């Protein structure tokens, strides 16, 4: 601005102090206007540059602040990176150690797995054998049950047939009872023998013959004839010394009557004397002694097949 004022003064001085041509003045005036326009343009550009400079300065300040912040962040990130690098190194070492230990553990586990598989295989074999044993046992039980059922059926039928055959002797000291897998035909001695005698009387022989007719068709039973007495001592003389001898002779007499009947096989029959040693009731009255004086014919199904199965 000061430069422009000086230019006016110079021009006025020149105009006043010398004689200048109009043409020259116009040229100078034109140059002056041009310079003035250029000056205004430069002034405008200067202001624009000032504005840009201010913006640039602001950007520089922001960038400086950002740079400082980044430097702080970079330092912090560097610390974190170094920590993570150390942690990674420790983790890598732990991982390598874990792999080493895991390899040993896996080898041990593989060995234990092999042993376990062997045990499982043996257990499967044992289980299959056990299943076969169970199946065999079930078959065995079914066969055993079949034999037992057949035995029970045989005894039931035999009891019915014996009871019908001896129906005429009911109420004469005769009973038929099934117990413990056997059939007991019990006859009081009053039906079979006279007192102190071992000779079968007529009534008793009829009963034994009727029984023999039933037994003649039974090839799968064993016949045991037991003689029993009361506890009154035997007072007879001769070869019979006591009740034991008397019980044996009475059992033998019944065996002879049975075996004399057609169809009854002597090898099925056994005679036994029990004396007074297996009483049914106490020998404390006349009635009780009469009960104990008896002959029992015990019929047992042939259990050979059952015993073979049990073996």
C-alpha positions in Angstrom: 0.0 0.0 0.0 2.9 2.3 0.8 4.5 1.4 -2.5 1.4 2.5 -4.3 1.4 5.9 -2.6 5.0 6.4 -3.5 4.2 5.7 -7.1 1.6 8.4 -7.1 4.0 11.0 -5.7 6.7 10.0 -8.2 4.2 10.4 -11.1 3.0 13.7 -9.8 6.5 15.0 -9.4 7.4 13.9 -12.9 4.3 15.4 -14.2 4.9 18.7 -12.5 8.6 18.9 -12.9 9.0 18.0 -16.5 7.2 18.3 -19.6 5.9 14.7 -20.4 4.0 13.8 -23.4 0.4 12.6 -23.2 1.3 9.4 -24.9 3.9 8.6 -22.4 1.6 9.5 -19.6 -1.1 7.2 -20.9 1.4 4.4 -21.2 2.5 5.0 -17.6 -1.1 5.2 -16.5 -1.8 1.9 -18.3 1.2 0.3 -16.6 0.1 1.7 -13.4 -3.4 0.2 -13.8 -1.9 -3.1 -14.8 0.5 -3.1 -11.8 -2.4 -2.1 -9.6 -4.5 -5.1 -10.9 -1.5 -7.4 -10.5 -1.0 -6.0 -7.0 -4.6 -6.7 -6.1 -4.4 -10.2 -7.6 -1.1 -10.8 -5.7 -2.8 -9.4 -2.6 -5.7 -11.8 -3.1 -3.3 -14.7 -3.7 -1.4 -13.7 -0.7 -4.5 -13.8 1.4 -5.4 -17.2 -0.1 -1.9 -18.5 0.6 -2.3 -17.2 4.2 -5.5 -19.1 4.5 -3.9 -22.3 3.1 -0.9 -21.7 5.3 -3.1 -21.5 8.3 -4.9 -24.7 7.3 -1.6 -26.3 6.7 -0.3 -25.2 10.0 -3.5 -26.6 11.6 -3.0 -29.9 9.8 0.6 -30.0 10.8 -0.4 -29.4 14.4 -3.0 -32.2 14.1 -0.6 -34.5 12.4 2.0 -33.7 15.1 -0.5 -34.6 17.8 -1.5 -37.7 15.8 2.1 -38.6 15.4 2.7 -38.2 19.1 -0.3 -40.3 19.8 0.8 -42.9 17.3 4.2 -42.9 18.9 2.6 -43.6 22.3 0.4 -46.3 20.7 3.3 -47.8 18.9 5.3 -47.9 22.1 2.3 -49.6 23.9 1.8 -52.0 21.0 5.5 -52.7 21.0 5.3 -53.6 24.7 2.2 -55.7 24.0 3.9 -57.4 21.1 7.0 -58.2 23.2 4.8 -59.6 25.9 2.8 -61.6 23.4 6.1 -62.8 21.8 7.3 -64.0 25.2 3.9 -65.6 25.9 4.0 -67.2 22.4 7.5 -68.5 23.1 6.4 -69.9 26.5 3.3 -71.4 24.9 5.4 -72.9 22.1 7.7 -74.5 24.6 4.7 -75.8 26.6 3.2 -77.1 23.4 6.4 -78.9 22.4 6.6 -80.4 25.9 3.0 -81.3 25.7 3.5 -83.0 22.4 6.5 -84.9 23.8 4.5 -85.9 26.9 1.4 -86.6 24.8 3.4 -88.9 22.6 4.5 -90.9 25.7 1.0 -90.8 27.0 -0.5 -91.9 23.7 2.0 -94.8 23.5 1.0 -95.8 27.0 -2.7 -95.3 26.2 -2.3 -97.4 23.1 -0.7 -100.2 25.1 -3.5 -100.0 27.6 -6.0 -100.0 24.8 -4.5 -103.1 23.3 -4.7 -104.8 26.7 -8.3 -103.6 27.1 -9.2 -104.9 23.6 -7.6 -108.2 24.4 -9.6 -108.3 27.7 -12.8 -107.4 25.8 -12.2 -110.1 23.3 -11.7 -112.6 26.0 -14.8 -111.3 27.8 -16.8 -111.7 24.5 -15.5 -115.3 24.2 -16.4 -116.0 27.8 -19.8 -114.4 27.3 -20.5 -116.5 24.3 -19.4 -119.6 26.2 -21.6 -118.5 29.1 -24.5 -118.0 26.7 -24.0 -121.4 25.3 -23.8 -122.8 28.8 -27.0 -121.0 29.7 -28.7 -122.4 26.6 -27.5 -125.9 27.5 -28.6 -125.3 31.1 -32.0 -124.3 29.9 -32.3 -127.4 27.7 -31.1 -129.4 30.7 -33.7 -127.8 33.0 -36.4 -128.4 30.5 -35.4 -132.0 30.2 -35.2 -132.3 33.9 -38.6 -130.7 34.3 -39.9 -133.1 31.7 -38.6 -136.1 33.6 -39.9 -134.8 36.9 -43.3 -134.0 35.4 -43.4 -137.5 33.9 -42.5 -139.0 37.3 -45.2 -136.9 39.0 -47.7 -138.0 36.3 -46.7 -141.6 36.8 -47.2 -141.4 40.5 -50.6 -139.7 40.2 -51.8 -142.3 37.8 -50.3 -145.1 39.9 -52.0 -143.7 43.0 -55.4 -143.6 41.2 -55.0 -147.2 40.0 -53.8 -148.5 43.4 -56.6 -146.7 45.2 -59.2 -148.2 42.9 -57.7 -151.7 43.1 -57.7 -151.5 47.0 -61.1 -149.8 47.2 -62.7 -152.9 48.7 -60.2 -152.8 51.7 -60.9 -149.1 52.6 -61.6 -148.7 56.3 -59.6 -151.9 57.1 -56.4 -150.3 58.1 -55.2 -149.4 54.6 -54.1 -146.0 53.2 -52.5 -144.7 50.0 -50.5 -141.5 50.2 -48.2 -139.7 47.8 -45.3 -137.8 49.5 -41.7 -136.9 48.8 -41.9 -138.1 45.2 -43.0 -141.6 46.3 -46.3 -143.5 46.7 -46.8 -145.1 50.2 -49.3 -148.0 50.5 -49.6 -148.6 54.2 -51.4 -151.7 55.6 -51.9 -152.2 59.3 -50.7 -155.6 60.5 -54.2 -156.5 61.7 -55.1 -156.7 58.0 -52.2 -158.9 57.1 -51.0 -161.0 60.1 -52.1 -162.6 63.3 -50.4 -161.4 66.5 -46.8 -162.5 66.6 -47.1 -164.2 63.1 -45.4 -163.6 59.8 -47.8 -165.6 57.7 -50.0 -163.5 55.5 -53.7 -164.2 56.2 -56.4 -164.7 53.6 -57.7 -161.1 53.7 -54.2 -159.6 53.5 -53.2 -161.9 50.6 -56.3 -160.7 48.7 -55.2 -157.1 49.2 -51.6 -157.8 48.1 -52.8 -159.7 45.0 -55.0 -156.8 43.9 -52.0 -154.5 44.4 -49.8 -156.9 42.4 -52.2 -156.7 39.5 -51.6 -153.0 39.3 -47.8 -153.3 39.8 -47.6 -156.0 37.0 -48.0 -153.2 34.4 -45.4 -150.9 36.0 -41.9 -151.7 34.8 -40.4 -148.3 35.7 -41.0 -148.4 39.5 -39.0 -149.8 42.4 -40.9 -151.6 45.2 -39.7 -151.4 48.8 -41.6 -153.5 51.4 -40.9 -152.3 54.9 -42.1 -154.2 58.0 -42.7 -152.2 61.2 -43.7 -153.2 64.8 -44.6 -151.4 68.0 -42.2 -151.2 71.0 -43.7 -154.2 72.8 -40.9 -156.9 73.0 -41.4 -160.0 71.0 -42.1 -163.0 73.3 -42.0 -165.9 70.9 -39.4 -168.6 70.7 -37.3 -170.2 68.0 -35.2 -168.3 65.4 -37.1 -165.0 65.8 -35.4 -163.2 68.7 -37.0 -159.7 68.6 -39.3 -157.3 66.8 -36.5 -156.6 64.2 -36.5 -160.2 63.1 -40.3 -160.2 63.1 -40.4 -157.1 60.9 -38.0 -158.6 58.4 -39.9 -161.9 58.1 -43.2 -160.0 57.6 -41.7 -157.8 54.9 -40.2 -161.0 53.2 -43.6 -162.7 53.3 -45.3 -159.8 51.5 -42.5 -159.8 48.9 -43.2 -163.5 48.2 -46.9 -162.8 47.7 -46.1 -160.0 45.3 -43.5 -161.9 43.3 -45.8 -164.9 42.9 -48.0 -162.8 40.7 -47.5 -162.8 36.9 -45.9 -159.6 35.6 -44.2 -158.6 38.9 -40.4 -158.8 38.5 -38.6 -159.9 41.6 -35.7 -157.6 40.8 -38.0 -154.7 41.3 -38.7 -155.6 44.9 -36.7 -155.1 48.1 -37.6 -156.2 51.6 -36.6 -154.3 54.7 -37.3 -154.7 58.4 -37.5 -151.5 60.5 -38.5 -153.0 63.9 -40.0 -150.5 66.2 -37.5 -147.7 65.2 -39.7 -145.7 62.8 -43.0 -145.2 64.6 -45.7 -143.0 63.1 -47.0 -142.0 66.5 -45.8 -142.4 70.1 -46.3 -145.9 71.4 -48.3 -144.6 74.4 -51.6 -146.4 73.9 -53.2 -149.5 72.4 -54.6 -147.5 69.4 -51.2 -145.9 68.7 -49.4 -149.2 68.9 -51.8 -150.6 66.3 -51.0 -147.7 64.0 -47.3 -148.4 64.3 -47.7 -152.1 63.6 -47.8 -151.9 59.8 -46.3 -152.9 56.5 -45.5 -150.1 54.1 -45.1 -150.8 50.4 -43.2 -147.8 49.0 -43.4 -147.3 45.2 -40.7 -145.2 43.7 -40.5 -144.3 40.0 -37.3 -145.5 38.2 -35.0 -142.4 38.3 -32.1 -143.8 36.3 -32.7 -141.3 33.5 -33.0 -138.5 35.9 -29.8 -139.5 37.7 -28.0 -139.8 34.3 -29.1 -136.3 33.5 -28.0 -135.0 36.9 -24.6 -136.5 36.3 
